[in-house]
């Protein structure tokens, strides 16, 4: 028991030593907040024990250096008086405040050898936080509002990001929420998706509706919206056209095949006979019995109904501003109708078990051509979705 206790104590010392060295390394590398996080985690339990003293010293040093660095950065940014520093100034004051709040629950922390309390000079940054947040809000609002006057969709998206950030730090600031919605609308690529048919066959309306029902694809994202029916007050940027090029439908076919199936099956036991036809006996004079087999045989008449449909199309991406073809992708789908049924003469048990189901089937009506084309729909939809996912309008 003592050996186990000593082993655990040794393991604890090793782990503790590794933690202290890691914290020291973070401090030496200038990653003061990383060192603070490590020390704070270590001091959440048994903070006044001797084994945690190294963490107290390291936390005190890391806090002092982090605070000094942030205050020097703030002083430099204040002298630069550059509005573009507004976000960094606000974040630095928030960082100063959050760092204090992270340490506050641990206080007081004792330096046992010196017999005194570790020093963590806290300051009230509330006025600076409010002031810098207002300055940042003003900067974001003005910058985003200027971007809204652009004619570039990517600028509108930057404006949206600024308004979104503004709403997150200062909800309800002026009309930022409304302008954010405007920026998203202006920054969105609207894609008109429709089908054309240059084949000599009628494409079922339901197939076209299903194929172009973009809601079922789940493809709309933050900056791309697909419409299968044009909407008023929307200026479309791109068209995605599903061109039906060719439809090949095979004739209705019924192929007949006749073949024989044979299978040997057990049929009880029989007396073993020698070459003269006399019973063979064992050493005790008993007749020897062996398994008896018989041959099953059936004449199978198999009928195969077959009809196929192949639909060939291509998907064109068109830039409506320049009326130029951007990309084109092939789209091909095949649907096969097949029905196999059989009759027999003889013993059906001569067939394998997995063949028996064909004896229960009968001839069925062939689907008409329109139904065959429609039945290619699910595969066409899957391919179309894959094309859209792999070839986003702006990557």
C-alpha distance (Angstrom), angle and dihedral (degrees) to the residues before:
residue distance angle dihedral
X1 . . .
X2 3.81 . .
X3 3.82 90.2 .
X4 3.81 90.9 53.6
X5 3.81 91.3 48.7
X6 3.80 91.2 49.7
X7 3.80 90.4 47.7
X8 3.81 91.9 53.5
X9 3.80 91.2 46.4
X10 3.81 90.9 51.1
X11 3.80 91.2 47.7
X12 3.81 90.7 50.1
X13 3.81 91.1 51.7
X14 3.80 91.9 49.9
X15 3.81 93.0 49.7
X16 3.80 91.6 45.0
X17 3.80 90.9 50.1
X18 3.82 91.1 50.6
X19 3.80 90.5 50.6
X20 3.80 92.5 51.1
X21 3.81 92.4 47.9
X22 3.81 91.0 50.2
X23 3.80 90.4 50.7
X24 3.82 91.0 47.9
X25 3.82 89.9 50.2
X26 3.81 92.0 51.9
X27 3.80 89.8 49.8
X28 3.83 92.2 49.2
X29 3.83 90.5 49.3
X30 3.80 91.6 54.8
X31 3.81 92.9 -110.5
X32 3.78 91.6 132.2
X33 3.78 97.2 162.3
X34 3.81 90.3 49.3
X35 3.80 89.0 53.7
X36 3.82 90.2 47.0
X37 3.82 91.5 52.1
X38 3.81 91.8 50.9
X39 3.79 93.0 47.5
X40 3.81 94.1 45.7
X41 3.83 90.8 51.3
X42 3.81 90.8 50.1
X43 3.82 93.0 48.7
X44 3.80 96.2 51.2
X45 3.81 87.9 91.3
X46 3.81 128.6 41.8
X47 3.79 91.5 -5.3
X48 3.84 92.9 169.1
X49 3.82 96.4 52.2
X50 3.81 120.2 113.0
X51 3.80 90.1 -120.9
X52 3.82 90.0 63.6
X53 3.79 97.4 50.9
X54 3.81 94.3 98.5
X55 3.80 89.3 58.2
X56 3.82 91.6 52.5
X57 3.83 91.5 53.7
X58 3.79 91.8 45.6
X59 3.81 92.4 47.8
X60 3.79 91.8 50.1
X61 3.82 91.6 50.2
X62 3.82 95.4 43.4
X63 3.81 92.1 49.2
X64 3.79 92.8 50.7
X65 3.81 93.4 48.2
X66 3.82 94.3 44.8
X67 3.79 91.8 49.9
X68 3.80 92.5 47.2
X69 3.82 91.5 49.8
X70 3.82 93.0 49.5
X71 3.80 93.7 47.4
X72 3.81 91.2 49.8
X73 3.80 90.0 49.9
X74 3.80 90.3 50.2
X75 3.78 91.4 49.7
X76 3.80 91.2 51.9
X77 3.81 93.4 47.3
X78 3.78 90.9 47.8
X79 3.79 90.5 54.9
X80 3.82 92.0 47.2
X81 3.83 90.0 54.8
X82 3.82 90.1 -160.7
X83 3.85 112.7 158.9
X84 3.81 88.8 -149.2
X85 3.82 87.6 69.5
X86 3.81 91.4 63.7
X87 3.80 94.7 100.6
X88 3.79 93.6 46.2
X89 3.82 91.7 48.5
X90 3.82 91.6 50.5
X91 3.81 92.5 46.6
X92 3.80 91.6 48.4
X93 3.80 92.6 54.2
X94 3.80 89.5 46.7
X95 3.79 88.7 50.1
X96 3.81 91.9 51.5
X97 3.78 90.7 50.3
X98 3.82 96.4 43.2
X99 3.79 91.2 49.2
X100 3.80 90.3 56.7
X101 3.82 92.1 47.4
X102 3.80 89.8 51.6
X103 3.83 91.5 56.0
X104 3.82 99.1 35.3
X105 3.86 96.9 82.4
X106 3.83 90.4 57.6
X107 3.80 96.1 54.7
X108 2.94 134.0 149.7
X109 3.81 99.4 45.7
X110 3.80 117.7 -177.7
X111 3.81 129.1 -138.0
X112 3.79 96.4 -150.3
X113 3.84 99.4 -167.3
X114 3.82 92.8 49.9
X115 3.77 91.8 40.7
X116 3.82 91.9 -133.3
X117 3.78 142.1 102.9
X118 3.81 120.0 -92.1
X119 3.79 112.7 -108.1
X120 3.81 120.8 -118.0
X121 3.83 107.7 162.7
X122 3.80 104.4 -156.5
X123 3.81 124.2 -163.9
X124 3.78 133.1 -162.0
X125 3.82 107.7 -114.3
X126 3.80 97.7 172.3
X127 3.81 94.8 110.6
X128 3.79 92.3 46.9
X129 3.80 91.7 47.5
X130 3.81 92.6 51.5
X131 3.79 92.4 44.8
X132 3.81 95.0 47.1
X133 3.82 91.3 44.7
X134 3.80 90.1 53.9
X135 3.80 90.8 48.3
X136 3.80 90.7 48.6
X137 3.80 91.7 46.8
X138 3.79 90.6 52.5
X139 3.80 91.4 48.1
X140 3.81 94.2 47.9
X141 3.80 92.5 46.6
X142 3.79 94.5 49.5
X143 3.80 94.2 42.6
X144 3.80 93.7 48.3
X145 3.81 92.5 44.3
X146 3.81 89.3 54.0
X147 3.83 90.5 50.3
X148 3.81 89.5 54.1
X149 3.79 88.8 65.4
X150 3.79 90.4 61.5
X151 3.80 124.1 99.0
X152 3.80 93.0 -140.8
X153 3.81 118.5 100.7
X154 3.79 91.3 -149.6
X155 3.82 88.7 59.1
X156 3.80 89.3 52.3
X157 3.79 88.7 53.5
X158 3.80 90.8 51.7
X159 3.80 88.3 49.7
X160 3.79 89.6 52.0
X161 3.81 91.0 52.3
X162 3.82 90.8 50.7
X163 3.81 93.0 48.9
X164 3.80 90.6 45.5
X165 3.80 91.1 52.3
X166 3.81 89.9 45.7
X167 3.82 90.4 53.6
X168 3.80 90.4 49.7
X169 3.82 95.0 54.7
X170 3.80 99.7 30.1
X171 3.84 110.9 21.7
X172 3.81 115.5 -158.8
X173 3.81 95.1 19.5
X174 3.81 105.7 165.4
X175 3.82 109.4 -59.7
X176 3.82 94.6 -35.3
X177 3.82 94.1 129.2
X178 3.80 92.7 54.7
X179 3.82 91.3 46.3
X180 3.79 89.6 48.6
X181 3.82 89.6 56.7
X182 3.82 89.6 48.2
X183 3.80 90.4 50.7
X184 3.79 91.9 51.1
X185 3.82 92.2 50.3
X186 3.80 92.3 47.3
X187 3.81 92.3 45.6
X188 3.79 94.7 50.0
X189 3.79 121.7 104.6
X190 3.81 107.9 -136.2
X191 3.79 114.6 -154.4
X192 3.77 123.5 -162.2
X193 3.81 110.5 -150.5
X194 3.80 122.1 -167.5
X195 3.80 142.7 144.9
X196 3.79 134.0 -118.6
X197 3.80 128.0 -165.6
X198 3.81 123.0 -149.2
X199 3.81 95.3 161.2
X200 3.78 123.3 103.9
X201 3.79 91.3 -115.7
X202 3.78 134.5 80.2
X203 3.80 113.9 -108.0
X204 3.83 108.7 -139.4
X205 3.81 109.3 -108.8
X206 3.79 91.4 -134.9
X207 3.80 90.0 56.3
X208 3.80 91.5 52.4
X209 3.81 91.2 46.0
X210 3.82 92.2 49.2
X211 3.79 93.1 44.3
X212 3.80 93.2 50.7
X213 3.81 96.9 39.8
X214 3.77 92.4 112.9
X215 3.82 92.8 -179.8
X216 3.80 89.4 73.0
X217 3.81 91.2 57.2
X218 3.82 95.9 58.3
X219 3.80 90.2 -142.2
X220 3.80 103.5 133.1
X221 3.76 110.5 109.0
X222 3.79 138.4 176.6
X223 3.80 94.6 -73.0
X224 3.82 105.0 20.5
X225 3.81 127.0 65.1
X226 3.79 124.7 179.2
X227 3.81 122.0 -154.1
X228 3.79 124.0 -169.8
X229 3.81 89.2 -170.3
X230 3.78 120.8 42.2
X231 3.79 115.9 -114.0
X232 3.77 129.9 -149.7
X233 3.81 119.4 -106.1
X234 3.81 91.0 24.6
X235 3.79 121.7 114.4
X236 3.79 107.8 -154.6
X237 3.78 119.2 -138.9
X238 3.77 101.0 -171.7
X239 3.79 141.0 16.6
X240 3.76 125.5 -145.6
X241 3.79 109.1 -161.1
X242 3.79 124.3 -166.5
X243 3.81 103.9 -155.0
X244 3.81 114.9 -164.2
X245 3.82 102.2 -148.3
X246 3.78 107.3 170.5
X247 3.80 140.2 2.8
X248 3.80 120.4 -165.6
X249 3.80 119.4 -171.8
X250 3.78 120.7 -177.8
X251 3.83 123.0 -137.2
X252 3.78 118.2 -95.9
X253 3.80 107.3 -90.5
X254 3.79 133.4 -166.0
X255 3.78 114.0 -173.6
X256 3.79 120.7 -170.5
X257 3.77 124.8 -156.0
X258 3.81 129.3 -177.5
X259 3.77 122.9 -161.9
X260 3.80 141.2 151.6
X261 3.78 124.9 -115.8
X262 3.80 122.4 -162.3
X263 3.76 130.3 -179.0
X264 3.78 133.5 175.3
X265 3.81 114.3 -136.2
X266 3.78 135.2 -179.1
X267 3.81 115.4 -99.3
X268 3.78 108.4 -178.1
X269 3.83 124.0 -79.0
X270 3.79 135.5 -58.2
X271 3.77 138.4 -167.8
X272 3.78 114.3 -89.5
X273 3.83 110.2 -118.1
X274 3.75 129.1 -159.5
X275 3.80 125.5 -132.8
X276 3.82 90.0 -80.6
X277 3.77 93.2 52.9
X278 3.80 94.9 -106.4
X279 3.85 123.1 134.5
X280 3.79 115.3 -96.9
X281 3.80 113.9 -131.9
X282 3.78 133.8 -160.2
X283 3.82 125.9 -125.7
X284 3.79 90.9 -81.8
X285 3.77 93.1 53.4
X286 3.80 96.0 -105.4
X287 3.79 119.3 139.2
X288 3.81 112.1 -108.6
X289 3.79 114.6 -122.3
X290 3.82 124.0 -152.4
X291 3.82 133.9 -178.0
X292 3.76 115.1 -85.3
X293 3.83 120.8 -138.1
X294 3.75 131.4 -166.3
X295 3.78 131.5 -169.9
X296 3.81 120.5 -117.3
X297 3.77 118.2 -156.7
X298 3.80 135.0 -174.6
X299 3.78 136.5 173.3
X300 3.82 107.3 -135.1
X301 3.80 123.1 -154.3
X302 3.82 107.6 -166.7
X303 3.81 123.7 -170.1
X304 3.81 123.9 -165.5
X305 3.79 121.3 -164.8
X306 3.79 111.2 -161.4
X307 3.81 137.1 177.5
X308 3.80 129.1 155.9
X309 3.78 137.0 -166.5
X310 3.78 127.3 -163.1
X311 3.79 121.3 -168.8
X312 3.81 119.1 -165.6
X313 3.80 120.9 -167.4
X314 3.78 140.7 151.3
X315 3.78 131.3 -140.3
X316 3.81 115.8 -137.5
X317 3.80 124.9 -164.1
X318 3.82 110.8 -154.9
X319 3.82 127.6 -171.5
X320 3.79 103.2 -138.3
X321 3.81 93.5 -161.4
X322 3.80 92.1 61.7
X323 3.80 97.7 18.6
X324 3.80 87.3 -131.4
X325 3.81 127.0 143.8
X326 3.80 106.6 -115.4
X327 3.80 102.6 -178.1
X328 3.79 139.8 -12.6
X329 3.82 128.7 -156.0
X330 3.82 131.1 -171.2
X331 3.78 119.5 -121.7
X332 3.82 120.9 -167.1
X333 3.77 130.6 168.3
X334 3.80 133.7 174.0
X335 3.78 129.0 -162.4
X336 3.80 121.0 -167.3
X337 3.78 124.7 -161.7
X338 3.78 111.7 -158.7
X339 3.79 131.3 166.6
X340 3.81 122.1 177.2
X341 3.79 122.3 -170.2
X342 3.78 133.7 163.0
X343 3.79 144.8 -161.3
X344 3.79 127.7 -164.7
X345 3.77 147.2 -163.6
X346 3.75 118.0 -146.8
X347 3.79 127.8 18.5
X348 3.81 112.6 -13.5
X349 3.81 89.7 -159.2
X350 3.79 87.7 76.2
X351 3.82 85.5 80.0
X352 3.79 126.6 81.8
X353 3.79 115.9 -96.6
X354 3.81 93.0 -112.7
X355 3.81 90.6 58.2
X356 3.81 95.8 55.1
X357 3.80 93.6 85.8
X358 3.82 91.3 69.1
X359 3.80 89.6 66.2
X360 3.80 89.8 61.5
X361 3.80 93.6 54.3
X362 3.77 129.3 86.7
X363 3.77 138.5 -168.2
X364 3.82 114.1 -70.7
X365 3.81 131.1 -164.4
X366 3.82 115.1 -89.9
X367 3.84 114.6 -113.8
X368 3.80 113.0 -108.9
X369 3.80 120.8 -112.2
X370 3.80 94.6 -99.1
X371 3.80 91.2 53.3
X372 3.81 90.4 48.9
X373 3.81 90.9 53.9
X374 3.79 90.8 46.6
X375 3.80 91.7 51.0
X376 3.81 90.2 62.7
X377 3.82 87.5 64.8
X378 3.81 102.0 94.6
X379 3.79 92.8 52.1
X380 3.81 91.4 44.9
X381 3.80 90.5 51.5
X382 3.81 92.1 50.3
X383 3.80 91.5 50.2
X384 3.80 92.9 45.7
X385 3.80 91.3 51.1
X386 3.81 90.2 49.9
X387 3.81 90.6 51.7
X388 3.81 92.2 50.7
X389 3.82 93.7 45.8
X390 3.80 92.5 49.4
X391 3.80 94.5 44.2
X392 3.77 109.3 43.8
X393 3.81 115.1 -178.8
X394 3.82 93.3 -113.5
X395 3.80 98.5 17.0
